[in-house]
Amino acid sequence: MMSVWLAQVAAVIRLEMKKTFLSKRGLWVYLLALAPVAIWGLHSAIEMQGAEERRVLNAAHPVSTEVLESIQRGMSLEEVEEKAGAPHTKFNVNQRGRGRRMDVNQYTDGRDLFTFTFFNGNLAQVQRRTRDTVAEDNLIFAGVFQFFFLRLAVFFGCVGVFTNLFRGELLDKSLHYYLLAPLRREVLMLGKYIAGLTATTVIFTTSAALQMWVLSLHFDKAEYASYMDGPGWGNTFAYLGVTVAACLGYGSVFLAAGLLFKNPILPAALVEAWESANLFLPAVLKKISIIFYLQSLCPVVATPDADMPKILKLLINAAEPASAPVAILGLLAVTAGVLVIAGRQARRLEINYSTD
């Protein structure tokens, strides 16, 4: 009997695969998955353009990093220009209200941008805008991955794919073809779930891989190769694994929602509100969510936005992340439990096209 059920599951997967990948209702999921890729692509393009501009400016006004780093506050404008040469950008403003003159000189060593601000001919401020490093962008990527990609892109992508596995066929008035076939409802549910899981896994792991690739484009090849030889490959596979785990957990929840509710938007909104509030929940309640275990599996801890209001930072409750085995077992247990509920609901599924 088990071999028959497995053959039926495989048959359902084959039938569902094309519909799941090419469903007109799910085309927006691809746009959702590509959005962060476009964001990181734009970031890399801006950084590469800036790096090229600094290289050209340094070629026209050559100055070394050592010279620029040796310039200290209190030096006169003449001393700085004698030491570093003519700046590539220079402007001045007479602040009559304050009775002083402000001069600004900008230099670049081809990598960083140095801005020297003088008041009445004396250096008062030194600002250095450094080019993004792999470590800095790795931390930013962790924040975008955890607070945007998992909570929004993967979450709503799973809403779009899994809630339509049954609800979409009810709307299309085609589900009765499955229900008239000689197969158990649980087998049908499992086949649909695996098809949806395959689709979301392919779409969103591809998105995650593309994000990491386009992010790497603006770094020096040797610098990025050194990172990949260190923690890079481990972080990459961890992010891909977390993406699969997110599809696994959220997929089961929204498959069940599509079976339990005629309009799954309301339960999806409630789940999203709970997942989004996870930062501010007490440590005990944090563990009753999928995002807690997903973040525990992430290789880099993302800190809250530095621009977040202080009152919100005070409301954030820290919780010790779960160990990898506990997080994985927790997600698998939640997924299995929700699928059991979905299977029982599928057994009671009845069609009344006059009301659905």
Sine and cosine of phi, psi and omega as CSV:
sin_phi,cos_phi,sin_psi,cos_psi,sin_omega,cos_omega
0.00,0.00,-0.63,0.78,0.00,-1.00
-0.87,0.49,-0.65,0.76,0.01,-1.00
-0.90,0.44,-0.58,0.82,0.03,-1.00
-0.92,0.40,-0.70,0.72,0.00,-1.00
-0.89,0.45,-0.66,0.75,0.01,-1.00
-0.90,0.44,-0.63,0.77,0.04,-1.00
-0.91,0.42,-0.62,0.79,0.02,-1.00
-0.93,0.37,-0.64,0.77,0.06,-1.00
-0.87,0.49,-0.70,0.71,0.02,-1.00
-0.88,0.47,-0.62,0.78,0.01,-1.00
-0.91,0.41,-0.67,0.74,0.04,-1.00
-0.89,0.45,-0.66,0.75,0.01,-1.00
-0.87,0.50,-0.70,0.72,0.00,-1.00
-0.89,0.46,-0.65,0.76,0.00,-1.00
-0.94,0.35,-0.58,0.82,-0.09,-1.00
-0.99,0.12,-0.39,0.92,-0.16,-0.99
-0.86,0.52,-0.75,0.66,-0.02,-1.00
-0.91,0.43,-0.68,0.73,-0.01,-1.00
-0.90,0.44,-0.60,0.80,-0.04,-1.00
-0.95,0.32,-0.68,0.74,-0.02,-1.00
-0.96,0.27,-0.54,0.84,-0.15,-0.99
-0.90,-0.43,0.29,0.96,0.02,-1.00
-0.90,0.45,0.74,-0.68,0.02,-1.00
-0.89,0.45,-0.53,0.85,0.02,-1.00
-0.94,0.34,-0.30,0.95,-0.07,-1.00
-0.95,-0.32,0.13,0.99,-0.03,-1.00
-0.91,0.42,-0.49,0.87,0.01,-1.00
-0.92,0.40,-0.34,0.94,0.03,-1.00
-0.90,0.44,-0.60,0.80,0.03,-1.00
-0.90,0.44,-0.65,0.76,0.03,-1.00
-0.90,0.43,-0.63,0.78,0.03,-1.00
-0.89,0.45,-0.65,0.76,0.00,-1.00
-0.94,0.33,-0.52,0.85,-0.04,-1.00
-0.99,0.12,-0.29,0.96,-0.04,-1.00
-0.84,0.55,-0.77,0.63,0.01,-1.00
-0.92,0.40,-0.47,0.88,0.07,-1.00
-0.89,0.45,-0.68,0.73,0.02,-1.00
-0.90,0.43,-0.62,0.78,0.01,-1.00
-0.89,0.46,-0.75,0.66,0.00,-1.00
-0.93,0.36,-0.55,0.84,0.07,-1.00
-0.89,0.45,-0.67,0.74,0.05,-1.00
-0.90,0.43,-0.65,0.76,0.03,-1.00
-0.87,0.50,-0.72,0.69,0.00,-1.00
-0.91,0.42,-0.64,0.77,0.00,-1.00
-0.89,0.45,-0.67,0.74,0.02,-1.00
-0.91,0.42,-0.67,0.74,0.00,-1.00
-0.92,0.40,-0.64,0.77,0.02,-1.00
-0.92,0.39,-0.63,0.78,0.04,-1.00
-0.90,0.43,-0.68,0.73,0.03,-1.00
-0.89,0.45,-0.65,0.76,0.01,-1.00
-0.90,0.44,-0.64,0.77,0.02,-1.00
-0.92,0.39,-0.64,0.77,0.03,-1.00
-0.89,0.45,-0.68,0.73,0.01,-1.00
-0.92,0.40,-0.57,0.82,0.03,-1.00
-0.91,0.41,-0.68,0.74,0.00,-1.00
-0.91,0.40,-0.67,0.74,0.01,-1.00
-0.90,0.44,-0.63,0.77,0.00,-1.00
-0.93,0.37,-0.54,0.84,0.05,-1.00
-0.92,0.40,-0.57,0.82,0.01,-1.00
-0.99,0.17,-0.52,0.85,0.01,-1.00
-0.76,-0.65,0.96,0.28,-0.11,-0.99
-0.91,0.41,0.73,-0.68,0.08,-1.00
-0.40,-0.92,0.60,-0.80,-0.08,-1.00
-1.00,0.01,0.33,-0.94,0.05,-1.00
-0.89,0.45,-0.64,0.77,-0.03,-1.00
-0.87,0.49,-0.66,0.75,0.01,-1.00
-0.91,0.42,-0.72,0.69,-0.03,-1.00
-0.91,0.42,-0.61,0.79,0.02,-1.00
-0.94,0.33,-0.37,0.93,-0.02,-1.00
-0.99,0.15,-0.20,0.98,-0.01,-1.00
-0.97,0.23,0.79,-0.61,-0.08,-1.00
-0.87,-0.49,0.40,-0.92,0.07,-1.00
-0.87,0.49,0.59,-0.81,-0.02,-1.00
0.98,-0.20,-0.31,0.95,0.04,-1.00
-0.94,0.33,0.47,-0.88,-0.01,-1.00
-0.99,0.12,0.30,-0.95,0.02,-1.00
-0.85,0.52,-0.66,0.75,-0.01,-1.00
-0.91,0.42,-0.65,0.76,0.01,-1.00
-0.90,0.44,-0.66,0.76,-0.01,-1.00
-0.91,0.41,-0.71,0.70,-0.03,-1.00
-0.94,0.35,-0.50,0.87,0.07,-1.00
-0.94,0.35,-0.59,0.81,-0.06,-1.00
-0.98,0.19,-0.69,0.73,-0.11,-0.99
-0.97,-0.26,-0.15,0.99,-0.03,-1.00
1.00,0.09,-0.14,-0.99,-0.02,-1.00
-0.95,0.32,0.72,-0.69,0.02,-1.00
-0.96,0.28,0.36,-0.93,0.05,-1.00
-0.98,0.19,-0.37,0.93,0.06,-1.00
-0.67,-0.74,0.72,-0.69,-0.03,-1.00
-0.52,-0.85,0.72,-0.69,0.11,-0.99
-0.47,-0.88,0.32,-0.95,-0.02,-1.00
-0.62,-0.78,0.42,-0.91,-0.01,-1.00
-0.66,-0.75,0.74,-0.67,0.11,-0.99
-1.00,0.00,0.94,-0.35,0.02,-1.00
-1.00,-0.01,1.00,0.09,-0.11,-0.99
-0.89,0.45,-0.58,0.81,-0.01,-1.00
-0.88,0.47,-0.52,0.85,-0.01,-1.00
-0.98,-0.20,-0.08,1.00,0.03,-1.00
0.91,0.41,0.63,0.78,0.01,-1.00
-0.55,-0.83,0.28,-0.96,0.01,-1.00
-0.92,-0.39,0.73,-0.69,0.02,-1.00
-0.93,-0.37,0.80,-0.59,0.08,-1.00
-0.89,-0.45,0.66,-0.75,0.02,-1.00
-0.81,-0.58,0.84,-0.54,0.07,-1.00
-0.90,-0.43,0.69,-0.72,0.03,-1.00
-0.86,-0.51,0.71,-0.70,0.04,-1.00
-0.77,-0.64,0.33,-0.94,0.14,-0.99
-0.60,-0.80,0.60,-0.80,0.08,-1.00
-1.00,-0.05,0.19,0.98,-0.04,-1.00
0.99,-0.12,-0.21,0.98,0.00,-1.00
-0.82,-0.57,-0.79,0.61,-0.01,-1.00
-0.95,-0.32,0.33,-0.94,0.02,-1.00
-0.93,-0.36,0.84,-0.55,-0.01,-1.00
-0.95,-0.30,0.77,-0.64,0.04,-1.00
-0.86,-0.51,0.85,-0.52,0.00,-1.00
-0.93,-0.36,0.83,-0.56,-0.01,-1.00
-0.93,-0.36,0.82,-0.58,-0.04,-1.00
-0.92,-0.39,0.64,-0.77,0.15,-0.99
-0.88,-0.48,0.86,-0.52,-0.05,-1.00
0.80,0.60,0.63,0.77,0.11,-0.99
1.00,0.09,0.00,1.00,0.01,-1.00
-0.92,-0.40,0.69,-0.72,-0.04,-1.00
-0.93,0.36,0.86,-0.51,-0.05,-1.00
-0.93,-0.37,-0.52,0.85,-0.06,-1.00
-0.68,-0.73,0.64,-0.77,0.08,-1.00
-0.81,-0.59,0.87,-0.49,0.02,-1.00
-0.86,-0.51,0.69,-0.73,0.00,-1.00
-0.80,-0.60,0.90,-0.43,0.04,-1.00
-0.99,-0.16,0.95,-0.32,-0.07,-1.00
-1.00,0.04,0.44,-0.90,0.09,-1.00
-0.95,0.30,0.52,-0.86,0.00,-1.00
-0.83,0.55,0.67,-0.75,0.09,-1.00
-0.97,-0.23,0.25,-0.97,0.02,-1.00
-0.88,0.48,-0.65,0.76,-0.02,-1.00
-0.90,0.44,-0.67,0.74,-0.01,-1.00
-0.91,0.42,-0.74,0.68,-0.02,-1.00
-0.93,0.36,-0.49,0.87,0.06,-1.00
-0.90,0.44,-0.61,0.79,0.03,-1.00
-0.94,0.33,-0.65,0.76,0.03,-1.00
-0.90,0.43,-0.67,0.75,0.02,-1.00
-0.87,0.49,-0.65,0.76,0.01,-1.00
-0.87,0.50,-0.66,0.76,0.02,-1.00
-0.91,0.41,-0.72,0.70,0.00,-1.00
-0.91,0.42,-0.65,0.76,-0.01,-1.00
-0.88,0.47,-0.71,0.70,-0.10,-1.00
-0.99,0.14,-0.58,0.81,-0.10,-0.99
-0.99,-0.13,-0.31,0.95,0.04,-1.00
-0.90,-0.43,-0.82,0.57,-0.13,-0.99
-0.90,0.44,-0.78,0.63,-0.03,-1.00
-0.95,0.31,-0.74,0.68,-0.13,-0.99
-0.97,0.26,-0.42,0.91,-0.07,-1.00
-0.89,-0.46,-0.87,0.50,-0.11,-0.99
-0.90,0.44,-0.85,0.53,-0.02,-1.00
-0.91,0.41,-0.66,0.75,-0.02,-1.00
-0.85,0.53,-0.84,0.54,-0.06,-1.00
-0.96,0.29,-0.42,0.91,0.12,-0.99
-0.90,0.45,-0.67,0.74,0.05,-1.00
-0.92,0.38,-0.58,0.81,0.09,-1.00
-0.85,0.53,-0.74,0.67,-0.05,-1.00
-0.91,0.42,-0.61,0.79,-0.07,-1.00
-0.99,0.12,-0.79,0.61,-0.20,-0.98
-0.98,0.22,-0.57,0.82,0.02,-1.00
-0.93,0.37,-0.41,0.91,-0.01,-1.00
-1.00,0.07,-0.13,0.99,-0.03,-1.00
-0.87,0.49,-0.65,0.76,0.10,-1.00
-0.96,-0.27,-0.72,0.69,-0.07,-1.00
-0.89,0.46,-0.60,0.80,0.01,-1.00
-0.90,0.44,-0.63,0.78,0.01,-1.00
-0.96,0.28,-0.47,0.88,0.12,-0.99
-0.91,0.40,-0.64,0.77,0.03,-1.00
-0.93,0.36,-0.57,0.82,0.03,-1.00
-0.99,0.15,-0.12,0.99,-0.02,-1.00
0.85,0.52,0.71,0.70,-0.01,-1.00
-0.81,-0.59,-0.04,1.00,-0.07,-1.00
-0.93,0.38,-0.44,0.90,-0.06,-1.00
-0.90,0.44,-0.37,0.93,0.06,-1.00
-0.89,0.45,-0.64,0.76,0.08,-1.00
-0.93,0.37,-0.70,0.72,-0.11,-0.99
-0.94,0.35,-0.38,0.93,0.05,-1.00
-0.99,0.11,-0.21,0.98,-0.01,-1.00
-0.98,0.20,0.47,-0.88,-0.02,-1.00
-0.98,0.17,0.94,0.34,0.07,-1.00
-0.60,-0.80,0.49,-0.87,-0.02,-1.00
-0.93,0.37,0.54,-0.84,0.01,-1.00
-0.89,0.45,-0.59,0.81,0.02,-1.00
-0.89,0.45,-0.59,0.81,0.04,-1.00
-0.91,0.41,-0.68,0.74,0.05,-1.00
-0.88,0.48,-0.72,0.70,0.00,-1.00
-0.88,0.48,-0.70,0.72,-0.02,-1.00
-0.91,0.42,-0.67,0.74,0.03,-1.00
-0.88,0.47,-0.68,0.73,0.03,-1.00
-0.90,0.43,-0.65,0.76,0.00,-1.00
-0.89,0.46,-0.71,0.70,-0.01,-1.00
-0.90,0.43,-0.61,0.79,0.05,-1.00
-0.90,0.44,-0.70,0.71,0.04,-1.00
-0.91,0.42,-0.63,0.77,0.02,-1.00
-0.90,0.43,-0.65,0.76,0.03,-1.00
-0.88,0.47,-0.71,0.70,-0.03,-1.00
-0.89,0.45,-0.78,0.63,-0.03,-1.00
-0.92,0.40,-0.59,0.81,0.03,-1.00
-0.89,0.45,-0.72,0.69,0.00,-1.00
-0.89,0.46,-0.71,0.70,-0.06,-1.00
-0.90,0.43,-0.75,0.66,-0.15,-0.99
-1.00,0.07,-0.46,0.89,0.14,-0.99
-0.95,0.33,-0.58,0.82,0.11,-0.99
-0.88,0.47,-0.68,0.74,0.04,-1.00
-0.87,0.49,-0.73,0.69,-0.01,-1.00
-0.88,0.47,-0.67,0.74,0.01,-1.00
-0.90,0.43,-0.67,0.74,0.02,-1.00
-0.91,0.43,-0.61,0.79,0.04,-1.00
-0.86,0.51,-0.74,0.67,-0.02,-1.00
-0.92,0.40,-0.55,0.84,0.01,-1.00
-0.94,0.34,-0.75,0.66,-0.03,-1.00
-0.92,0.39,-0.51,0.86,0.05,-1.00
-0.91,0.42,-0.51,0.86,-0.05,-1.00
-0.98,0.21,-0.22,0.97,-0.17,-0.99
-0.91,0.42,-0.51,0.86,-0.09,-1.00
-1.00,-0.01,0.04,1.00,0.03,-1.00
-1.00,-0.03,0.42,-0.91,0.13,-0.99
-0.89,0.46,0.70,-0.71,-0.10,-1.00
-0.85,0.52,-0.67,0.75,-0.01,-1.00
-0.92,0.40,-0.63,0.77,0.01,-1.00
-0.90,0.44,-0.69,0.73,-0.04,-1.00
-0.96,0.29,-0.57,0.82,0.05,-1.00
-0.89,0.45,-0.60,0.80,0.04,-1.00
-0.90,0.44,-0.64,0.77,0.04,-1.00
-0.91,0.41,-0.69,0.73,-0.02,-1.00
-0.91,0.41,-0.57,0.82,0.04,-1.00
-0.94,0.35,-0.36,0.93,0.06,-1.00
-1.00,-0.03,-0.93,-0.36,-0.03,-1.00
-1.00,0.07,-0.07,1.00,-0.16,-0.99
-0.83,0.56,-0.80,0.60,-0.05,-1.00
-0.91,0.41,-0.62,0.78,0.04,-1.00
-0.88,0.47,-0.69,0.72,0.04,-1.00
-0.89,0.45,-0.65,0.76,-0.02,-1.00
-0.87,0.49,-0.77,0.64,-0.02,-1.00
-0.93,0.38,-0.52,0.86,0.04,-1.00
-0.91,0.41,-0.70,0.71,0.01,-1.00
-0.89,0.45,-0.65,0.76,0.03,-1.00
-0.91,0.41,-0.65,0.76,0.03,-1.00
-0.90,0.43,-0.64,0.77,0.03,-1.00
-0.90,0.43,-0.61,0.79,0.04,-1.00
-0.89,0.46,-0.69,0.72,0.05,-1.00
-0.88,0.47,-0.68,0.73,0.00,-1.00
-0.89,0.46,-0.61,0.79,0.02,-1.00
-0.90,0.43,-0.69,0.73,0.04,-1.00
-0.90,0.44,-0.62,0.79,0.00,-1.00
-0.89,0.45,-0.77,0.64,-0.06,-1.00
-0.95,0.30,-0.80,0.59,-0.03,-1.00
-0.91,0.42,-0.55,0.84,0.01,-1.00
-0.88,0.48,-0.69,0.73,0.00,-1.00
-0.91,0.42,-0.64,0.77,-0.02,-1.00
-0.89,0.46,-0.69,0.72,-0.09,-1.00
-0.99,0.10,-0.35,0.94,0.20,-0.98
-0.90,0.43,-0.71,0.70,0.03,-1.00
-0.90,0.44,-0.63,0.78,0.01,-1.00
-0.88,0.47,-0.62,0.78,0.03,-1.00
-0.91,0.40,-0.43,0.90,0.04,-1.00
-1.00,0.05,-0.55,0.83,-0.11,-0.99
-1.00,0.05,-0.45,0.89,-0.11,-0.99
-0.82,-0.58,0.66,-0.75,0.08,-1.00
-0.93,0.37,-0.56,0.83,0.06,-1.00
-0.87,-0.50,0.99,-0.12,-0.09,-1.00
-0.97,0.22,0.00,1.00,-0.02,-1.00
-0.90,0.43,-0.65,0.76,-0.01,-1.00
-0.89,0.45,-0.77,0.63,0.05,-1.00
-0.88,0.47,-0.56,0.83,0.04,-1.00
-0.90,0.44,-0.65,0.76,0.02,-1.00
-0.91,0.42,-0.63,0.78,0.00,-1.00
-0.92,0.39,-0.67,0.74,0.03,-1.00
-0.90,0.43,-0.67,0.74,0.01,-1.00
-0.89,0.46,-0.66,0.75,0.02,-1.00
-0.89,0.46,-0.66,0.75,0.01,-1.00
-0.92,0.40,-0.69,0.73,0.00,-1.00
-0.91,0.41,-0.63,0.78,-0.01,-1.00
-0.94,0.34,-0.51,0.86,-0.01,-1.00
-0.99,0.15,0.02,1.00,-0.09,-1.00
-0.84,0.54,-0.57,0.82,0.00,-1.00
-0.86,0.51,-0.56,0.83,-0.15,-0.99
-0.98,-0.19,-0.01,1.00,-0.03,-1.00
-0.99,0.17,0.44,-0.90,0.13,-0.99
-0.86,0.50,0.37,-0.93,-0.09,-1.00
-0.83,0.55,-0.59,0.81,-0.02,-1.00
-0.93,0.38,-0.68,0.73,-0.04,-1.00
-0.96,0.28,-0.44,0.90,0.03,-1.00
-0.83,0.56,-0.57,0.82,-0.11,-0.99
-0.97,0.24,-0.14,0.99,0.05,-1.00
-0.99,-0.13,0.83,0.56,0.01,-1.00
-0.36,-0.93,0.42,-0.91,0.01,-1.00
-0.97,0.23,-0.62,0.78,-0.09,-1.00
-0.89,0.46,-0.50,0.86,0.01,-1.00
-0.88,0.48,-0.70,0.71,-0.03,-1.00
-0.96,0.27,-0.53,0.85,0.06,-1.00
-0.91,0.41,-0.69,0.72,0.02,-1.00
-0.92,0.40,-0.53,0.85,0.04,-1.00
-0.90,0.43,-0.45,0.89,-0.01,-1.00
-1.00,0.04,-0.22,0.98,-0.03,-1.00
-0.93,0.38,0.63,-0.78,-0.08,-1.00
-0.97,0.26,-0.36,0.93,-0.02,-1.00
-0.82,-0.58,0.74,-0.67,0.01,-1.00
-0.98,0.18,0.84,-0.55,0.02,-1.00
-1.00,0.00,0.79,-0.61,0.03,-1.00
-1.00,0.02,0.42,-0.91,0.05,-1.00
-0.87,0.50,0.40,-0.92,0.00,-1.00
-0.83,0.55,0.72,-0.69,0.00,-1.00
-0.90,0.44,-0.45,0.89,-0.01,-1.00
-1.00,0.08,0.03,1.00,0.01,-1.00
-0.90,0.44,0.69,-0.72,0.02,-1.00
-0.82,0.57,0.56,-0.83,-0.06,-1.00
-0.86,0.50,-0.59,0.81,-0.02,-1.00
-0.89,0.46,-0.58,0.81,0.04,-1.00
-0.95,0.32,-0.61,0.79,0.02,-1.00
-0.89,0.46,-0.57,0.82,0.02,-1.00
-0.93,0.36,-0.45,0.89,-0.03,-1.00
-0.99,0.13,-0.24,0.97,-0.04,-1.00
-0.95,0.32,0.77,-0.64,0.02,-1.00
-0.95,-0.32,0.82,-0.57,0.02,-1.00
-0.99,0.11,0.61,-0.79,0.07,-1.00
-0.71,-0.70,0.63,-0.78,0.02,-1.00
-0.89,0.45,0.85,-0.53,-0.02,-1.00
-0.89,0.46,0.51,-0.86,0.02,-1.00
-0.95,0.31,0.50,-0.87,0.08,-1.00
-0.92,0.39,0.36,-0.93,-0.05,-1.00
-0.83,0.55,-0.73,0.68,0.02,-1.00
-0.88,0.48,-0.66,0.75,0.00,-1.00
-0.91,0.41,-0.67,0.74,0.00,-1.00
-0.89,0.46,-0.69,0.72,-0.01,-1.00
-0.92,0.40,-0.73,0.69,0.02,-1.00
-0.90,0.44,-0.60,0.80,0.03,-1.00
-0.89,0.45,-0.71,0.71,0.03,-1.00
-0.90,0.43,-0.67,0.74,0.00,-1.00
-0.91,0.42,-0.62,0.78,0.01,-1.00
-0.91,0.41,-0.69,0.73,0.03,-1.00
-0.89,0.46,-0.70,0.71,-0.01,-1.00
-0.88,0.47,-0.73,0.68,-0.01,-1.00
-0.89,0.46,-0.68,0.73,0.00,-1.00
-0.89,0.45,-0.69,0.73,0.00,-1.00
-0.92,0.39,-0.61,0.79,0.02,-1.00
-0.92,0.39,-0.55,0.83,0.09,-1.00
-0.89,0.46,-0.69,0.72,0.04,-1.00
-0.88,0.47,-0.68,0.74,0.00,-1.00
-0.90,0.43,-0.62,0.78,0.01,-1.00
-0.91,0.43,-0.65,0.76,0.03,-1.00
-0.92,0.40,-0.61,0.79,0.04,-1.00
-0.93,0.38,-0.59,0.81,0.02,-1.00
-0.89,0.45,-0.56,0.83,0.01,-1.00
-0.91,0.41,-0.45,0.89,-0.02,-1.00
-0.99,-0.14,0.09,1.00,-0.06,-1.00
-0.91,0.41,0.79,-0.62,0.08,-1.00
-0.79,-0.61,0.52,-0.86,-0.05,-1.00
-0.95,-0.31,0.78,-0.63,0.15,-0.99
-0.68,-0.73,1.00,0.02,-0.11,-0.99
-0.91,0.42,-0.25,0.97,0.02,-1.00
-0.96,0.29,-0.35,0.94,0.00,-1.00
-0.92,-0.40,-0.43,0.90,-0.05,-1.00
-0.98,0.18,0.00,0.00,0.00,0.00
